[in-house]
Amino acid sequence: MQTVAARAPLASVAPQDQPARRNARRCLRVVASAQRDVSAKAFSIEEQISAMDATTGDFTALHKAVKQMAVKAGAEGLIHNITNPELREVLTELFKKYPDQHEFLQVVREVAVSLQPVFDKRPELLPIFKQIAEPEHVITCRVSWVDDAGSLQVNRGFRVQYSSAIGPYKGGLPFHPSVNLSIMKFLVFEHIFKNSLTTLLMGGGKGGSDFDPKGKSDAEVMRFCQSFMTELHRHISYVQDVPAGDIGVGAREIGYLFGQYKRITKNYTGVLTGKGQQYGGSEIRPEATGYGAVLFVENVLRGKGDTLKGKLCVVSGAGNVAQFCAELLLEKGATVLSLSDSQVCQGYIYKPKGFTREQVDQVMAMKKKDNGSHMLDYKSDTVLYVGDGRKPWEINTEIDIAFPCATQNEIPEEDTELLIRHGCKYVVEGANMPSTNEAIHMYNQAGIVYCPGKAANAGGVAVSGLEMSQNRLGLNWTREEVKEKLERIMGDIYDASMAASKEYGVDLAAGANIAGFLKVAEAVKAQGAV
């Protein structure tokens, strides 16, 4: 494989600063702006997460930065640009009730902004939004366990059971030291509407623990999982709340949690998703998010009388989402030009004529053997490696579709300029929130069709829902059956988002928010004041 020097003329602009430094500067600008004029602007989730990326890469920095912003901005920042007086009152009331839950308040605000056209047209749904904004149940518990040295350790456990209007609570169970209640509410509030979009019967739930599995032995992880499930089991079941894998919770942790649940309850049910296929897991779960992104944009193209065949695609990342996004793109006849490292200060690989299926398989095999491997480790005589923290958005060629599948905020303003310059027509989010707020604004100004993660990367949660369905029926669907159902679901998500977009005169991203909210709101309205 050829290695391109840091200043090789591959890109159309000079190399960018390393991402960590760039994000750090951006974080300082955000906080400085908060200190200068706190009432003029409410800060977006993307800006908050820039602060997280610039430092530790976990929620600790996010919480600190958002607290600085929110304390300064107060209730005025929360209701800035909210024109509906009753909606302003709802948000102000939430601020008074939860003044310290800054992350949660910000996500409620962002959803509220996109729903203003709904409340203008259907004011009877505004009290429903107020009802949905309050979680149905919030569970906290102490989790005591003994480490390998025989010492007692104590962690906190959480579960926010937010909305069961359209089905059992459903959502991840992250294990990370920075997990707290505000962040769990922040993550699950939008998840309610994402689950709704899948058309499956899934409510919204989230919550894990501040336990850190990194550096722990298998025996320590098992003892913690067993202790946590001893507390959690009374609050979950396959018809009540179905947790899933998340940050720090993979196949090992899910197995230990499921085993303890089964031992305590004497029930073999689908109480968790992300299980191994040997004991109730689903086909194509690893592929689902990447496949879903491709299937979503395929529906967008179909609506314009076009297909993926021959489209030039730039893909970032090299994890499951990027790998299987690339795999399905090739299957659909598109050309995949790149894959990349998700970490900062690394790089990407680029093949001017597009990767073959064999080459994508080689990357998959490399990552499966060592998930910590980098693109520099990939060997091929026909592929270029570009390091020094550079990203594939700089590739100096015409492109049709960008698939950011690496990490949050990977496309800032300067990279958006490159995409526009190279003729990009679609941005499809495989990762969670990979585009900054400025980038999204620039997409809209340039006429780029923006496919937001809430809709485009819903394939993962959709197949989790299909795993729930299989468990209830006592069946194991074939790979082909699950893939066919995923194709239908992603088509339904596009249809619902586009219909709402047209009805309310908004873009596709706001249409996705509206479509997800309307399904939940109608269910809440029908079920009354419960």
Long-range contacts (C-beta under 8 A, 24 or more apart in sequence): 1-349, 1-378, 1-379, 1-380, 1-381, 1-383, 1-384, 1-385, 2-381, 2-383, 2-384, 2-385, 3-376, 3-384, 3-385, 3-387, 4-384, 4-385, 4-386, 4-387, 6-387, 6-388, 6-390, 8-386, 9-396, 10-350, 10-384, 10-386, 10-394, 10-395, 10-396, 11-390, 11-394, 11-395, 11-396, 11-418, 12-394, 12-396, 12-418, 12-421, 12-422, 13-394, 13-418, 15-388, 15-390, 15-394, 16-389, 16-390, 16-391, 16-394, 16-414, 16-415, 18-344, 18-345, 18-388, 18-389, 19-53, 19-344, 19-345, 19-389, 19-391, 19-410, 20-53, 20-54, 20-344, 20-345, 20-389, 22-412, 23-50, 23-51, 23-53, 23-54, 23-409, 24-54, 24-55, 26-50, 26-54, 26-412, 27-51, 27-54, 27-55, 27-65, 30-65, 30-69, 31-65, 31-68, 31-69, 34-68, 34-69, 34-72, 34-73, 35-72, 38-72, 38-73, 38-74, 38-76, 38-77, 39-73, 39-76, 39-77, 39-80, 40-80, 41-73, 41-77, 41-80, 42-73, 42-77, 42-78, 42-79, 42-80, 42-81, 42-106, 42-109, 43-69, 43-73, 43-77, 43-106, 44-106, 44-110, 44-437, 45-106, 45-107, 45-110, 45-433, 46-408, 46-409, 46-433, 46-435, 46-436, 46-437, 46-440, 47-436, 47-437, 48-103, 48-106, 49-408, 49-409, 49-433, 50-409, 50-436, 52-408, 53-407, 53-408, 53-409, 58-176, 58-177, 58-178, 59-176, 59-178, 59-179, 59-180, 59-183, 60-177, 60-178, 62-103, 62-178, 62-183, 63-102, 63-103, 63-178, 63-180, 63-182, 63-183, 66-102, 66-103, 66-106, 67-100, 67-102, 69-102, 70-102, 70-105, 70-106, 71-102, 78-105, 78-106, 78-109, 79-109, 81-113, 82-109, 82-112, 82-113, 82-116, 83-116, 84-116, 84-119, 84-120, 84-126, 86-119, 86-123, 86-126, 87-112, 87-116, 87-119, 87-126, 87-129, 90-126, 90-129, 90-130, 90-133, 93-130, 94-133, 98-182, 100-182, 101-181, 101-182, 101-185, 101-186, 102-182, 103-182, 103-183, 103-185, 103-186, 104-182, 104-183, 104-185, 104-186, 104-189, 106-186, 107-186, 107-189, 107-190, 108-133, 108-189, 111-189, 111-190, 111-193, 111-513, 111-517, 114-506, 114-509, 114-510, 114-513, 114-514, 115-513, 115-514, 115-517, 117-504, 117-505, 117-506, 117-510, 117-514, 118-504, 118-514, 118-517, 118-518, 121-504, 124-525, 125-518, 125-521, 125-525, 128-521, 128-524, 128-525, 129-517, 129-521, 131-524, 131-529, 132-163, 132-165, 132-192, 132-520, 132-521, 132-524, 133-189, 135-160, 135-161, 135-162, 135-163, 135-185, 135-188, 136-161, 136-162, 136-163, 136-164, 137-161, 137-235, 138-181, 139-207, 139-232, 139-235, 140-181, 141-231, 141-232, 142-231, 143-209, 143-211, 143-224, 143-227, 143-228, 143-231, 144-227, 145-220, 145-223, 145-224, 145-226, 145-227, 146-223, 147-216, 147-220, 147-223, 148-217, 148-219, 148-220, 153-224, 155-209, 155-210, 155-211, 155-224, 155-228, 156-209, 156-210, 157-207, 157-208, 157-209, 157-228, 157-231, 157-232, 158-184, 158-207, 158-208, 158-209, 159-205, 159-206, 159-207, 159-232, 159-235, 159-236, 159-241, 159-243, 160-184, 160-185, 160-188, 160-205, 160-206, 160-207, 161-203, 161-205, 161-235, 161-241, 162-188, 162-189, 162-191, 162-192, 162-203, 162-204, 162-205, 162-206, 163-192, 163-203, 163-204, 163-520, 163-524, 164-203, 164-240, 165-203, 165-520, 165-523, 165-524, 165-527, 166-195, 166-196, 166-201, 166-202, 166-203, 166-519, 166-520, 166-523, 167-195, 167-200, 167-201, 167-202, 167-203, 168-201, 168-202, 168-203, 168-205, 168-237, 168-238, 168-239, 168-240, 168-241, 168-242, 168-468, 169-203, 169-204, 169-205, 169-240, 169-241, 169-242, 170-195, 170-202, 170-203, 170-204, 170-205, 170-241, 170-242, 170-244, 170-461, 170-464, 170-465, 170-468, 171-195, 171-204, 171-205, 171-206, 171-207, 171-243, 171-244, 172-206, 172-208, 172-243, 172-244, 172-245, 172-246, 172-247, 172-249, 173-206, 173-207, 173-208, 173-243, 173-244, 173-245, 173-246, 173-249, 173-257, 174-206, 174-208, 174-209, 174-246, 174-247, 174-248, 174-249, 175-208, 175-209, 175-211, 175-212, 175-213, 175-246, 175-247, 175-248, 175-249, 175-253, 176-208, 176-210, 176-212, 176-247, 176-248, 177-210, 177-211, 177-212, 178-210, 179-208, 179-209, 179-210, 180-210, 184-208, 190-454, 191-461, 192-516, 192-520, 193-454, 193-512, 193-513, 193-516, 193-517, 193-520, 194-454, 194-458, 194-461, 194-516, 195-461, 195-465, 195-516, 196-515, 196-516, 196-517, 196-519, 196-520, 197-454, 197-455, 197-458, 197-493, 197-496, 197-497, 197-512, 197-515, 197-516, 197-519, 198-458, 198-461, 198-462, 198-465, 198-489, 198-492, 198-493, 199-489, 199-492, 199-493, 199-496, 200-462, 200-465, 200-466, 200-468, 200-469, 200-489, 201-465, 202-242, 202-461, 202-465, 202-468, 205-241, 205-242, 205-243, 207-243, 208-246, 208-248, 208-249, 211-248, 212-248, 213-248, 213-249, 213-253, 214-248, 218-252, 221-252, 221-253, 221-256, 222-256, 225-253, 225-256, 225-257, 225-260, 226-256, 226-259, 226-260, 228-257, 229-256, 229-257, 229-260, 229-261, 229-264, 230-260, 230-264, 233-260, 233-261, 233-264, 233-265, 236-261, 236-271, 237-267, 237-269, 237-271, 238-269, 238-270, 238-271, 238-468, 238-471, 238-472, 242-270, 242-271, 242-272, 242-273, 242-468, 243-271, 243-272, 243-273, 244-272, 244-273, 244-274, 244-461, 244-464, 245-273, 245-274, 249-274, 250-274, 251-276, 269-471, 270-467, 270-468, 270-470, 270-471, 270-472, 273-464, 273-467, 273-468, 274-464, 274-467, 275-467, 277-476, 280-467, 280-470, 280-471, 281-467, 282-463, 282-464, 282-466, 282-467, 282-470, 282-477, 282-482, 283-476, 283-477, 283-478, 283-479, 283-481, 283-482, 283-483, 284-463, 284-479, 284-482, 284-483, 284-486, 285-460, 285-463, 285-464, 285-467, 286-320, 286-324, 287-320, 287-324, 287-327, 287-328, 288-324, 288-459, 288-460, 288-462, 288-463, 288-486, 289-320, 289-321, 289-324, 289-430, 289-457, 289-459, 289-460, 290-320, 290-321, 290-322, 290-323, 290-324, 290-325, 290-326, 290-327, 290-328, 290-405, 290-430, 290-459, 291-324, 291-325, 291-328, 291-459, 291-483, 291-486, 292-456, 292-457, 292-458, 292-459, 292-460, 292-462, 292-486, 292-490, 293-321, 293-325, 293-403, 293-405, 293-428, 293-429, 293-430, 293-451, 293-456, 293-457, 293-459, 294-325, 294-328, 294-329, 294-332, 294-428, 295-328, 295-459, 295-486, 295-487, 295-490, 295-491, 296-428, 296-451, 296-455, 296-456, 296-458, 296-459, 296-490, 296-493, 296-494, 297-401, 297-426, 297-428, 297-451, 297-456, 298-332, 299-490, 299-491, 299-494, 299-495, 300-426, 300-449, 300-451, 300-494, 300-508, 301-426, 303-494, 303-498, 307-332, 307-333, 308-332, 308-333, 308-334, 309-333, 309-334, 310-334, 310-335, 311-335, 311-400, 311-401, 312-337, 312-354, 312-397, 312-398, 312-399, 312-400, 312-401, 313-337, 313-399, 313-400, 313-401, 313-402, 313-403, 314-338, 314-392, 314-393, 314-395, 314-399, 314-401, 314-402, 314-403, 314-424, 315-339, 315-340, 315-392, 315-403, 315-405, 316-340, 316-342, 316-348, 316-391, 316-392, 316-393, 316-402, 316-403, 316-404, 316-405, 316-406, 316-410, 316-431, 316-434, 317-342, 317-404, 317-405, 317-406, 317-407, 317-430, 317-431, 318-342, 318-363, 318-367, 318-375, 319-367, 319-371, 319-405, 319-406, 321-405, 321-430, 321-431, 321-457, 322-403, 322-405, 322-406, 322-430, 323-360, 323-363, 323-364, 323-367, 325-403, 325-405, 325-430, 326-355, 326-360, 327-357, 327-360, 327-364, 329-403, 330-355, 330-356, 330-357, 330-360, 334-401, 336-360, 337-392, 337-395, 337-397, 337-399, 338-392, 338-395, 339-363, 339-375, 339-392, 340-375, 340-391, 340-392, 340-406, 341-374, 341-375, 341-406, 342-406, 342-407, 342-410, 343-374, 344-389, 345-388, 345-389, 346-374, 346-375, 346-376, 346-387, 346-389, 347-374, 347-375, 347-376, 347-385, 347-386, 347-387, 347-388, 347-389, 347-390, 348-375, 348-385, 348-386, 348-390, 348-391, 348-392, 349-375, 349-378, 349-380, 349-383, 349-384, 349-385, 349-386, 350-383, 350-384, 350-385, 350-386, 350-392, 350-395, 351-380, 351-382, 351-383, 351-384, 352-384, 352-397, 353-382, 355-383, 359-383, 391-415, 393-418, 393-419, 394-418, 395-422, 396-422, 397-422, 398-422, 398-423, 399-423, 399-424, 400-424, 400-425, 400-426, 401-425, 401-426, 401-427, 401-428, 402-426, 402-427, 402-428, 403-428, 403-430, 404-428, 404-429, 404-430, 404-431, 404-434, 404-435, 405-430, 405-431, 405-434, 406-431, 406-434, 407-431, 407-434, 408-432, 408-433, 408-434, 409-433, 409-434, 409-435, 409-436, 410-434, 411-435, 411-436, 411-439, 412-436, 412-438, 412-439, 413-438, 413-439, 413-442, 415-439, 416-442, 416-443, 417-442, 419-448, 420-446, 420-448, 424-448, 425-449, 426-451, 427-451, 428-456, 429-453, 429-456, 429-457, 430-456, 430-457, 431-457, 432-457, 440-509, 444-507, 449-508, 450-507, 450-508, 450-509, 451-508, 452-508, 452-509, 452-512, 454-509, 454-512, 454-513, 454-516, 455-493, 455-494, 455-497, 455-508, 455-509, 455-512, 458-489, 458-490, 458-493, 459-486, 459-489, 459-490, 462-486, 462-489, 462-490
